[in-house]
Amino acid sequence: MAELVYRPVVGFARTLFKVWDLKIDCQGSENIPRSGGAVLVSNHISYLDFVFNGLAALPQKRLVRFMAKESVFRHRVSGPLMRGMKHIPVDRRQGEAAYEHALRSLRSGEIVGVFPEATISQSFTLKSFKSGAARLAQEAGVPLIPMAVWGTQRLWTKGHPRNFRRSHTPITIRVGEAVEASRDKYAGAITRQLRERVQELLEAAQRAYPVRPKGPDDTWWMPAHLGGTAPTPEQLRQSETH
């Protein structure tokens, strides 16, 4: 039943990308296994990241089941779609149920998508990673697949209006080699290694990105350390304490 819903949604998304004339540059999809379970781990800068993460798995003929906020599953439009595509609802008050659901999916040979930062990074830099992805991979005996997306924040992100015009926006996706999650290592150590790999992929995606801000009013999507005007992690932390 899942694929009866998932594949038409993928087709619809691809049509939208053509309408918006997105310039998608995806490299490294061959690192996603063609069979068996895996945890796909990405940075998180946009509400649409999961769509582009899933797109990276299609050349390997894989569909990704993402862990997403439970509220999305209660929406009258997105809810039936999310359930039909076998995505995994996460209620942060009852996280153990989502963890067990993801574990079952991995053991049955599915790819599970995880955003270990948990929320969108408004600085467009990597936040600290939670260890859940590493623990899932260890317990299920599957690899971690690191990846990074860049440019998706220009379409729709927290604190900024959506840009669904025919904008020719470039989207850069980089998928890295698997990180093994052996059971004899601490989940924290694996998580640190995983974050380093995602950071390397993010920097590679940023270097490959073909455009720069068009002017002073277009610098919001660039992180401060690259000359943009996105808030720094320190500024965001300070704003949260006030």
ABEGO torsion letter per residue (X at the ends): XAAAAAAAAAAAAAAAAAAAGBBBBBBGAAABBABEBBBBBBBBABAAAAAAAAAAAAAAGBBBBBBBBAAAAABAAAAAAAAAAGBBBBBAABAAAAAAAAAAAAAAGBBBBBBAAGBBBAAGBBBBBBAAAAAAAAAAGBBBBBBBBBGAAAABBBGBBBBABBAGBBBBBBBBBBBBBBAABBAAAAAAAAAAAAAAAAAAAAAABABBBAEAAAAAABBAAAGBABBBAAAAAAAAAX
